[in-house]
Amino acid sequence: MQAKKRFGQNFLSDKKLLEDLVNLINVDSNDRLLEIGPGKGDLTKNLINICDSYFGIELDKDLLVFLRNKFPKNRNAFIDGDILKLNASEIYASNQFRVVGNIPYNISSPILDWCEKHYEKILDIHFMLQKEFALRCAGNEKTSSYGRLSVICKYLYEVTIIKEVSKEFFNPMPKVDSLFVKFSPKKREVNQKELQNLKKVTRALFNKKRKKISNSLQDILEKETINNLDLNLNLRPDELSLNEYLQISALVKDDG
Ligand code: SAM
């Protein structure tokens, strides 16, 4: 079957690599799994036989037919649809579940937004990601990969790069290398107000990435509040830690 570029299809089939990935995910028989984009099912076959509860959501209807024929006993485990439109309670009700996938790289950010929406139900996430995107998710302050995405990911997750995967393993071979990454939720509940303020602050500051924060803080805080901040205002946005971003976020007014 010809890979379809518009669905971000780059398949994995190397037996040893797939076994390594499943070992890294550490799948247990009691797990409830959701696989995003099972594709031709090569990672799937290493997951579906281990755990009691598996669902895979696939957008490509040709691949869905293929998957249902490949796993006839699990035909109903394959959902015809778009992960971005899936309401997880339709599959796992109020139960928590784990998310895995060699995901389509062109929608990595919206997929992370989907995970954020289902944050409280997700036990952990293992994604194959484009290397540069993964580095941005895991980036630390004062490094070149650090940005808005790093701050938000750091707030929500412990992000761990667990394996480098060369582009040669994928078919068709992409131009980019990949990293297999684990996201472990840091909290059981998200304080939405804090998160929304953090998003607002990081957006305002990273929009002027090369300016001192004294400049961009004026867009979101009163002058007096800025002067009372216990922060070096000569710093640039990529020099602030998550805690420093939270310190600023706490001062953002609801309407401001
Ligand atoms: N898991 C397979 C593997 O590792 O060989 C396929 C990985 S391929 C990178 C991404 C898969 O996601 C494809 O099967 C593609 O059709 C599917 N896909 C693309 N967009 C999707 C979406 N919005 N919702 C669900 N699946 C999607």
py3Dmol code that shows the C-alpha trace and the ligand (Angstrom):
import py3Dmol

protein = """\
ATOM      1  CA  MET A   1       0.000   0.000   0.000  1.00  0.00           C
ATOM      2  CA  GLN A   2       1.392   3.399  -1.056  1.00  0.00           C
ATOM      3  CA  ALA A   3       2.081   5.798   1.848  1.00  0.00           C
ATOM      4  CA  LYS A   4      -0.020   8.966   1.802  1.00  0.00           C
ATOM      5  CA  LYS A   5       1.933  12.108   2.530  1.00  0.00           C
ATOM      6  CA  ARG A   6      -1.138  14.122   3.533  1.00  0.00           C
ATOM      7  CA  PHE A   7      -1.709  11.724   6.452  1.00  0.00           C
ATOM      8  CA  GLY A   8       1.912  12.015   7.577  1.00  0.00           C
ATOM      9  CA  GLN A   9       2.537   8.343   6.871  1.00  0.00           C
ATOM     10  CA  ASN A  10       6.058   7.077   7.592  1.00  0.00           C
ATOM     11  CA  PHE A  11       5.820   3.479   8.686  1.00  0.00           C
ATOM     12  CA  LEU A  12       7.997   1.505  11.078  1.00  0.00           C
ATOM     13  CA  SER A  13       8.527  -2.207  10.558  1.00  0.00           C
ATOM     14  CA  ASP A  14      11.933  -3.113  12.020  1.00  0.00           C
ATOM     15  CA  LYS A  15      11.182  -5.963  14.443  1.00  0.00           C
ATOM     16  CA  LYS A  16      13.978  -5.179  16.892  1.00  0.00           C
ATOM     17  CA  LEU A  17      13.179  -1.443  16.993  1.00  0.00           C
ATOM     18  CA  LEU A  18       9.476  -2.108  17.595  1.00  0.00           C
ATOM     19  CA  GLU A  19      10.308  -4.532  20.411  1.00  0.00           C
ATOM     20  CA  ASP A  20      12.608  -1.916  21.945  1.00  0.00           C
ATOM     21  CA  LEU A  21       9.844   0.699  21.788  1.00  0.00           C
ATOM     22  CA  VAL A  22       7.313  -1.617  23.440  1.00  0.00           C
ATOM     23  CA  ASN A  23       9.843  -2.460  26.177  1.00  0.00           C
ATOM     24  CA  LEU A  24      10.417   1.248  26.744  1.00  0.00           C
ATOM     25  CA  ILE A  25       6.682   1.863  26.985  1.00  0.00           C
ATOM     26  CA  ASN A  26       6.632  -0.964  29.524  1.00  0.00           C
ATOM     27  CA  VAL A  27       3.171  -2.207  28.605  1.00  0.00           C
ATOM     28  CA  ASP A  28       1.337  -4.130  31.294  1.00  0.00           C
ATOM     29  CA  SER A  29      -1.562  -6.530  30.837  1.00  0.00           C
ATOM     30  CA  ASN A  30      -3.830  -4.249  32.891  1.00  0.00           C
ATOM     31  CA  ASP A  31      -3.148  -1.178  30.777  1.00  0.00           C
ATOM     32  CA  ARG A  32      -5.781   0.658  28.802  1.00  0.00           C
ATOM     33  CA  LEU A  33      -4.065   1.892  25.671  1.00  0.00           C
ATOM     34  CA  LEU A  34      -4.952   4.371  22.976  1.00  0.00           C
ATOM     35  CA  GLU A  35      -2.742   4.238  19.886  1.00  0.00           C
ATOM     36  CA  ILE A  36      -2.852   7.237  17.558  1.00  0.00           C
ATOM     37  CA  GLY A  37      -2.474   6.245  13.900  1.00  0.00           C
ATOM     38  CA  PRO A  38      -1.847   2.479  14.023  1.00  0.00           C
ATOM     39  CA  GLY A  39      -1.136   2.550  10.276  1.00  0.00           C
ATOM     40  CA  LYS A  40      -0.212  -0.926   9.018  1.00  0.00           C
ATOM     41  CA  GLY A  41      -0.268  -2.261  12.556  1.00  0.00           C
ATOM     42  CA  ASP A  42       3.342  -3.265  13.102  1.00  0.00           C
ATOM     43  CA  LEU A  43       3.665  -1.428  16.428  1.00  0.00           C
ATOM     44  CA  THR A  44       0.050  -2.402  17.152  1.00  0.00           C
ATOM     45  CA  LYS A  45       0.728  -6.132  17.019  1.00  0.00           C
ATOM     46  CA  ASN A  46       3.301  -5.733  19.775  1.00  0.00           C
ATOM     47  CA  LEU A  47       0.788  -3.859  21.943  1.00  0.00           C
ATOM     48  CA  ILE A  48      -2.573  -5.482  21.287  1.00  0.00           C
ATOM     49  CA  ASN A  49      -1.523  -8.933  22.465  1.00  0.00           C
ATOM     50  CA  ILE A  50      -0.052  -7.722  25.732  1.00  0.00           C
ATOM     51  CA  CYS A  51      -2.715  -5.480  27.181  1.00  0.00           C
ATOM     52  CA  ASP A  52      -6.353  -6.266  27.891  1.00  0.00           C
ATOM     53  CA  SER A  53      -7.690  -3.055  26.540  1.00  0.00           C
ATOM     54  CA  TYR A  54      -6.526  -1.461  23.305  1.00  0.00           C
ATOM     55  CA  PHE A  55      -8.039   1.140  20.959  1.00  0.00           C
ATOM     56  CA  GLY A  56      -6.397   2.531  17.850  1.00  0.00           C
ATOM     57  CA  ILE A  57      -7.736   5.553  15.975  1.00  0.00           C
ATOM     58  CA  GLU A  58      -6.880   5.758  12.280  1.00  0.00           C
ATOM     59  CA  LEU A  59      -7.901   8.447   9.803  1.00  0.00           C
ATOM     60  CA  ASP A  60      -7.008   6.582   6.606  1.00  0.00           C
ATOM     61  CA  LYS A  61      -9.978   4.394   5.633  1.00  0.00           C
ATOM     62  CA  ASP A  62      -7.839   2.079   3.460  1.00  0.00           C
ATOM     63  CA  LEU A  63      -5.615   1.371   6.452  1.00  0.00           C
ATOM     64  CA  LEU A  64      -8.657   0.782   8.647  1.00  0.00           C
ATOM     65  CA  VAL A  65      -9.822  -2.012   6.335  1.00  0.00           C
ATOM     66  CA  PHE A  66      -6.281  -3.371   6.370  1.00  0.00           C
ATOM     67  CA  LEU A  67      -6.086  -3.258  10.188  1.00  0.00           C
ATOM     68  CA  ARG A  68      -9.486  -4.891  10.708  1.00  0.00           C
ATOM     69  CA  ASN A  69      -8.451  -7.733   8.396  1.00  0.00           C
ATOM     70  CA  LYS A  70      -5.063  -8.064  10.050  1.00  0.00           C
ATOM     71  CA  PHE A  71      -6.568  -8.268  13.569  1.00  0.00           C
ATOM     72  CA  PRO A  72      -9.983  -9.947  12.976  1.00  0.00           C
ATOM     73  CA  LYS A  73     -10.523 -10.684  16.680  1.00  0.00           C
ATOM     74  CA  ASN A  74      -9.987  -7.010  17.496  1.00  0.00           C
ATOM     75  CA  ARG A  75     -11.955  -5.464  14.629  1.00  0.00           C
ATOM     76  CA  ASN A  76     -13.881  -3.214  17.027  1.00  0.00           C
ATOM     77  CA  ALA A  77     -10.708  -1.879  18.603  1.00  0.00           C
ATOM     78  CA  PHE A  78     -10.042   0.252  15.516  1.00  0.00           C
ATOM     79  CA  ILE A  79     -11.830   3.573  15.464  1.00  0.00           C
ATOM     80  CA  ASP A  80     -12.530   5.230  12.149  1.00  0.00           C
ATOM     81  CA  GLY A  81     -11.713   8.873  12.738  1.00  0.00           C
ATOM     82  CA  ASP A  82      -9.545  11.831  13.496  1.00  0.00           C
ATOM     83  CA  ILE A  83      -7.755  11.902  16.853  1.00  0.00           C
ATOM     84  CA  LEU A  84      -8.313  15.650  17.023  1.00  0.00           C
ATOM     85  CA  LYS A  85     -12.071  15.054  17.095  1.00  0.00           C
ATOM     86  CA  LEU A  86     -12.085  12.085  19.457  1.00  0.00           C
ATOM     87  CA  ASN A  87     -13.786  12.457  22.816  1.00  0.00           C
ATOM     88  CA  ALA A  88     -11.880   9.989  24.971  1.00  0.00           C
ATOM     89  CA  SER A  89     -14.864   9.330  27.216  1.00  0.00           C
ATOM     90  CA  GLU A  90     -16.451   7.548  24.226  1.00  0.00           C
ATOM     91  CA  ILE A  91     -13.855   4.810  24.528  1.00  0.00           C
ATOM     92  CA  TYR A  92     -12.715   4.684  28.128  1.00  0.00           C
ATOM     93  CA  ALA A  93     -15.615   6.430  29.936  1.00  0.00           C
ATOM     94  CA  SER A  94     -14.064   8.037  33.015  1.00  0.00           C
ATOM     95  CA  ASN A  95     -11.161   5.571  33.222  1.00  0.00           C
ATOM     96  CA  GLN A  96      -7.585   6.664  32.855  1.00  0.00           C
ATOM     97  CA  PHE A  97      -5.564   5.383  29.922  1.00  0.00           C
ATOM     98  CA  ARG A  98      -2.120   5.525  28.292  1.00  0.00           C
ATOM     99  CA  VAL A  99      -1.474   7.143  24.916  1.00  0.00           C
ATOM    100  CA  VAL A 100       1.091   5.886  22.396  1.00  0.00           C
ATOM    101  CA  GLY A 101       1.903   6.521  18.777  1.00  0.00           C
ATOM    102  CA  ASN A 102       4.296   7.070  15.954  1.00  0.00           C
ATOM    103  CA  ILE A 103       2.213  10.120  15.220  1.00  0.00           C
ATOM    104  CA  PRO A 104       1.819  12.175  12.022  1.00  0.00           C
ATOM    105  CA  TYR A 105       4.449  14.900  12.528  1.00  0.00           C
ATOM    106  CA  ASN A 106       2.422  17.539  10.688  1.00  0.00           C
ATOM    107  CA  ILE A 107      -0.129  17.598  13.520  1.00  0.00           C
ATOM    108  CA  SER A 108       2.175  17.096  16.530  1.00  0.00           C
ATOM    109  CA  SER A 109       1.126  20.385  18.161  1.00  0.00           C
ATOM    110  CA  PRO A 110      -2.656  19.824  17.789  1.00  0.00           C
ATOM    111  CA  ILE A 111      -2.168  16.286  19.128  1.00  0.00           C
ATOM    112  CA  LEU A 112      -0.438  17.699  22.224  1.00  0.00           C
ATOM    113  CA  ASP A 113      -3.369  20.136  22.561  1.00  0.00           C
ATOM    114  CA  TRP A 114      -5.731  17.137  22.420  1.00  0.00           C
ATOM    115  CA  CYS A 115      -3.702  15.479  25.202  1.00  0.00           C
ATOM    116  CA  GLU A 116      -3.932  18.671  27.244  1.00  0.00           C
ATOM    117  CA  LYS A 117      -7.710  18.620  26.849  1.00  0.00           C
ATOM    118  CA  HIS A 118      -7.786  15.045  28.180  1.00  0.00           C
ATOM    119  CA  TYR A 119      -4.964  15.643  30.667  1.00  0.00           C
ATOM    120  CA  GLU A 120      -6.692  14.339  33.759  1.00  0.00           C
ATOM    121  CA  LYS A 121      -7.541  11.048  32.069  1.00  0.00           C
ATOM    122  CA  ILE A 122      -4.098  10.387  30.652  1.00  0.00           C
ATOM    123  CA  LEU A 123      -1.631   8.315  32.683  1.00  0.00           C
ATOM    124  CA  ASP A 124       1.288   8.862  30.344  1.00  0.00           C
ATOM    125  CA  ILE A 125       2.173   9.478  26.707  1.00  0.00           C
ATOM    126  CA  HIS A 126       4.808   7.918  24.452  1.00  0.00           C
ATOM    127  CA  PHE A 127       5.225   9.610  21.090  1.00  0.00           C
ATOM    128  CA  MET A 128       7.632   9.320  18.205  1.00  0.00           C
ATOM    129  CA  LEU A 129       8.315  12.929  17.274  1.00  0.00           C
ATOM    130  CA  GLN A 130      10.382  14.877  14.810  1.00  0.00           C
ATOM    131  CA  LYS A 131      13.705  15.458  16.549  1.00  0.00           C
ATOM    132  CA  GLU A 132      13.549  19.283  16.532  1.00  0.00           C
ATOM    133  CA  PHE A 133       9.976  19.296  17.865  1.00  0.00           C
ATOM    134  CA  ALA A 134      10.906  16.801  20.600  1.00  0.00           C
ATOM    135  CA  LEU A 135      13.879  18.939  21.625  1.00  0.00           C
ATOM    136  CA  ARG A 136      11.591  21.958  21.893  1.00  0.00           C
ATOM    137  CA  CYS A 137       9.199  19.986  24.129  1.00  0.00           C
ATOM    138  CA  ALA A 138      12.071  18.918  26.385  1.00  0.00           C
ATOM    139  CA  GLY A 139      14.100  22.161  26.147  1.00  0.00           C
ATOM    140  CA  ASN A 140      15.657  23.795  29.200  1.00  0.00           C
ATOM    141  CA  GLU A 141      16.142  27.517  29.718  1.00  0.00           C
ATOM    142  CA  LYS A 142      19.262  29.064  28.212  1.00  0.00           C
ATOM    143  CA  THR A 143      19.398  26.473  25.419  1.00  0.00           C
ATOM    144  CA  SER A 144      18.549  27.027  21.769  1.00  0.00           C
ATOM    145  CA  SER A 145      15.522  24.683  21.845  1.00  0.00           C
ATOM    146  CA  TYR A 146      13.843  26.526  24.711  1.00  0.00           C
ATOM    147  CA  GLY A 147      10.622  28.319  23.839  1.00  0.00           C
ATOM    148  CA  ARG A 148       6.948  28.633  24.610  1.00  0.00           C
ATOM    149  CA  LEU A 149       6.307  24.939  23.954  1.00  0.00           C
ATOM    150  CA  SER A 150       9.078  23.990  26.431  1.00  0.00           C
ATOM    151  CA  VAL A 151       7.560  26.119  29.195  1.00  0.00           C
ATOM    152  CA  ILE A 152       4.052  24.725  28.708  1.00  0.00           C
ATOM    153  CA  CYS A 153       5.340  21.136  28.453  1.00  0.00           C
ATOM    154  CA  LYS A 154       7.462  21.626  31.594  1.00  0.00           C
ATOM    155  CA  TYR A 155       4.403  22.914  33.444  1.00  0.00           C
ATOM    156  CA  LEU A 156       2.293  19.894  32.474  1.00  0.00           C
ATOM    157  CA  TYR A 157       4.775  17.037  32.130  1.00  0.00           C
ATOM    158  CA  GLU A 158       8.061  15.466  33.008  1.00  0.00           C
ATOM    159  CA  VAL A 159       9.398  15.182  29.455  1.00  0.00           C
ATOM    160  CA  THR A 160      11.997  12.452  28.854  1.00  0.00           C
ATOM    161  CA  ILE A 161      13.716  11.639  25.595  1.00  0.00           C
ATOM    162  CA  ILE A 162      14.058   7.899  25.754  1.00  0.00           C
ATOM    163  CA  LYS A 163      15.412   6.881  22.361  1.00  0.00           C
ATOM    164  CA  GLU A 164      16.904   8.355  19.212  1.00  0.00           C
ATOM    165  CA  VAL A 165      15.533   6.828  16.042  1.00  0.00           C
ATOM    166  CA  SER A 166      17.323   7.399  12.764  1.00  0.00           C
ATOM    167  CA  LYS A 167      15.293   8.354   9.686  1.00  0.00           C
ATOM    168  CA  GLU A 168      16.481   5.113   7.992  1.00  0.00           C
ATOM    169  CA  PHE A 169      14.005   3.124  10.085  1.00  0.00           C
ATOM    170  CA  PHE A 170      10.994   4.795   8.455  1.00  0.00           C
ATOM    171  CA  ASN A 171       9.337   3.939   5.175  1.00  0.00           C
ATOM    172  CA  PRO A 172       9.192   6.153   3.214  1.00  0.00           C
ATOM    173  CA  MET A 173      12.325   7.680   4.701  1.00  0.00           C
ATOM    174  CA  PRO A 174      11.616  11.232   5.936  1.00  0.00           C
ATOM    175  CA  LYS A 175      14.148  14.080   5.759  1.00  0.00           C
ATOM    176  CA  VAL A 176      14.246  14.377   9.554  1.00  0.00           C
ATOM    177  CA  ASP A 177      15.456  12.213  12.422  1.00  0.00           C
ATOM    178  CA  SER A 178      13.163  11.280  15.282  1.00  0.00           C
ATOM    179  CA  LEU A 179      13.125  10.938  19.038  1.00  0.00           C
ATOM    180  CA  PHE A 180      10.891   8.681  21.099  1.00  0.00           C
ATOM    181  CA  VAL A 181       9.634  10.745  24.015  1.00  0.00           C
ATOM    182  CA  LYS A 182       7.768  10.056  27.235  1.00  0.00           C
ATOM    183  CA  PHE A 183       5.451  12.680  28.750  1.00  0.00           C
ATOM    184  CA  SER A 184       4.485  11.946  32.364  1.00  0.00           C
ATOM    185  CA  PRO A 185       1.784  14.250  33.730  1.00  0.00           C
ATOM    186  CA  LYS A 186       3.112  16.174  36.753  1.00  0.00           C
ATOM    187  CA  LYS A 187      -0.269  16.874  38.296  1.00  0.00           C
ATOM    188  CA  ARG A 188      -3.580  15.148  38.648  1.00  0.00           C
ATOM    189  CA  GLU A 189      -5.534  18.305  37.967  1.00  0.00           C
ATOM    190  CA  VAL A 190      -4.720  21.374  35.946  1.00  0.00           C
ATOM    191  CA  ASN A 191      -5.345  24.799  37.413  1.00  0.00           C
ATOM    192  CA  GLN A 192      -6.903  26.241  34.253  1.00  0.00           C
ATOM    193  CA  LYS A 193      -6.536  29.850  35.327  1.00  0.00           C
ATOM    194  CA  GLU A 194      -2.830  29.374  36.037  1.00  0.00           C
ATOM    195  CA  LEU A 195      -2.318  27.537  32.738  1.00  0.00           C
ATOM    196  CA  GLN A 196      -4.184  30.157  30.696  1.00  0.00           C
ATOM    197  CA  ASN A 197      -2.171  32.948  32.348  1.00  0.00           C
ATOM    198  CA  LEU A 198       1.048  31.042  31.693  1.00  0.00           C
ATOM    199  CA  LYS A 199       0.058  30.740  28.033  1.00  0.00           C
ATOM    200  CA  LYS A 200      -0.687  34.435  27.855  1.00  0.00           C
ATOM    201  CA  VAL A 201       2.649  35.395  29.420  1.00  0.00           C
ATOM    202  CA  THR A 202       4.742  33.005  27.322  1.00  0.00           C
ATOM    203  CA  ARG A 203       2.963  34.181  24.152  1.00  0.00           C
ATOM    204  CA  ALA A 204       3.635  37.826  24.954  1.00  0.00           C
ATOM    205  CA  LEU A 205       7.286  37.289  25.881  1.00  0.00           C
ATOM    206  CA  PHE A 206       8.319  34.805  23.200  1.00  0.00           C
ATOM    207  CA  ASN A 207       6.661  36.975  20.529  1.00  0.00           C
ATOM    208  CA  LYS A 208       9.539  39.343  21.236  1.00  0.00           C
ATOM    209  CA  LYS A 209      12.123  36.633  21.748  1.00  0.00           C
ATOM    210  CA  ARG A 210      15.177  38.871  21.410  1.00  0.00           C
ATOM    211  CA  LYS A 211      13.888  41.778  23.496  1.00  0.00           C
ATOM    212  CA  LYS A 212      14.532  42.201  27.216  1.00  0.00           C
ATOM    213  CA  ILE A 213      11.508  41.110  29.226  1.00  0.00           C
ATOM    214  CA  SER A 214      11.107  44.661  30.571  1.00  0.00           C
ATOM    215  CA  ASN A 215       9.890  45.550  27.087  1.00  0.00           C
ATOM    216  CA  SER A 216       7.254  42.860  26.530  1.00  0.00           C
ATOM    217  CA  LEU A 217       6.014  42.741  30.132  1.00  0.00           C
ATOM    218  CA  GLN A 218       4.458  46.154  29.489  1.00  0.00           C
ATOM    219  CA  ASP A 219       1.981  44.427  27.142  1.00  0.00           C
ATOM    220  CA  ILE A 220       0.519  42.356  29.976  1.00  0.00           C
ATOM    221  CA  LEU A 221       1.270  44.023  33.333  1.00  0.00           C
ATOM    222  CA  GLU A 222       0.880  47.475  34.901  1.00  0.00           C
ATOM    223  CA  LYS A 223       4.094  49.461  35.275  1.00  0.00           C
ATOM    224  CA  GLU A 224       3.927  49.357  39.056  1.00  0.00           C
ATOM    225  CA  THR A 225       3.489  45.574  39.081  1.00  0.00           C
ATOM    226  CA  ILE A 226       6.509  45.196  36.815  1.00  0.00           C
ATOM    227  CA  ASN A 227       8.653  47.302  39.143  1.00  0.00           C
ATOM    228  CA  ASN A 228       7.654  45.151  42.109  1.00  0.00           C
ATOM    229  CA  LEU A 229       8.688  41.929  40.369  1.00  0.00           C
ATOM    230  CA  ASP A 230      11.601  40.178  42.025  1.00  0.00           C
ATOM    231  CA  LEU A 231      13.192  39.447  38.638  1.00  0.00           C
ATOM    232  CA  ASN A 232      16.055  40.748  36.557  1.00  0.00           C
ATOM    233  CA  LEU A 233      14.178  42.684  33.872  1.00  0.00           C
ATOM    234  CA  ASN A 234      17.178  42.659  31.562  1.00  0.00           C
ATOM    235  CA  LEU A 235      16.758  38.938  30.935  1.00  0.00           C
ATOM    236  CA  ARG A 236      15.484  37.627  27.582  1.00  0.00           C
ATOM    237  CA  PRO A 237      12.498  35.258  27.407  1.00  0.00           C
ATOM    238  CA  ASP A 238      14.670  32.174  26.881  1.00  0.00           C
ATOM    239  CA  GLU A 239      16.549  32.839  30.126  1.00  0.00           C
ATOM    240  CA  LEU A 240      13.544  32.510  32.456  1.00  0.00           C
ATOM    241  CA  SER A 241      12.733  29.266  34.257  1.00  0.00           C
ATOM    242  CA  LEU A 242       9.232  27.816  34.578  1.00  0.00           C
ATOM    243  CA  ASN A 243       9.044  29.128  38.146  1.00  0.00           C
ATOM    244  CA  GLU A 244       9.890  32.620  36.978  1.00  0.00           C
ATOM    245  CA  TYR A 245       7.175  32.383  34.321  1.00  0.00           C
ATOM    246  CA  LEU A 246       4.725  31.272  37.012  1.00  0.00           C
ATOM    247  CA  GLN A 247       5.762  34.203  39.179  1.00  0.00           C
ATOM    248  CA  ILE A 248       4.799  36.555  36.343  1.00  0.00           C
ATOM    249  CA  SER A 249       1.621  34.615  35.480  1.00  0.00           C
ATOM    250  CA  ALA A 250       0.360  34.984  39.049  1.00  0.00           C
ATOM    251  CA  LEU A 251       0.267  38.765  38.545  1.00  0.00           C
ATOM    252  CA  VAL A 252      -1.758  38.756  35.332  1.00  0.00           C
ATOM    253  CA  LYS A 253      -5.208  40.198  35.875  1.00  0.00           C
ATOM    254  CA  ASP A 254      -8.168  38.142  34.622  1.00  0.00           C
ATOM    255  CA  ASP A 255      -9.326  40.848  32.280  1.00  0.00           C
ATOM    256  CA  GLY A 256      -5.882  42.164  31.423  1.00  0.00           C
TER     257      GLY A 256
END
"""
ligand_1 = """\
27
SAM
N 1.854 3.524 13.648
C 2.254 3.276 12.272
C 3.715 2.926 12.220
O 4.421 3.224 13.203
O 4.164 2.372 11.208
C 1.944 4.472 11.378
C 2.631 5.778 11.753
S 2.404 7.082 10.593
C 3.754 8.123 11.048
C 1.028 8.035 11.215
C -0.320 7.341 11.141
O -1.325 8.249 11.635
C -0.772 6.977 9.732
O -1.290 5.681 9.745
C -1.858 8.003 9.396
O -2.789 7.552 8.462
C -2.452 8.248 10.756
N -3.124 9.568 10.913
C -2.829 10.737 10.290
N -3.601 11.740 10.734
C -4.409 11.191 11.694
C -5.452 11.718 12.517
N -5.783 13.013 12.476
N -6.094 10.880 13.372
C -5.744 9.555 13.426
N -4.772 9.009 12.663
C -4.112 9.805 11.810
"""
view = py3Dmol.view(width=600, height=400)
view.addModel(protein, "pdb")
view.setStyle({"model": 0}, {"cartoon": {"style": "trace"}})
view.addModel(ligand_1, "xyz")
view.setStyle({"model": 1}, {"stick": {}})
view.zoomTo()
view.show()
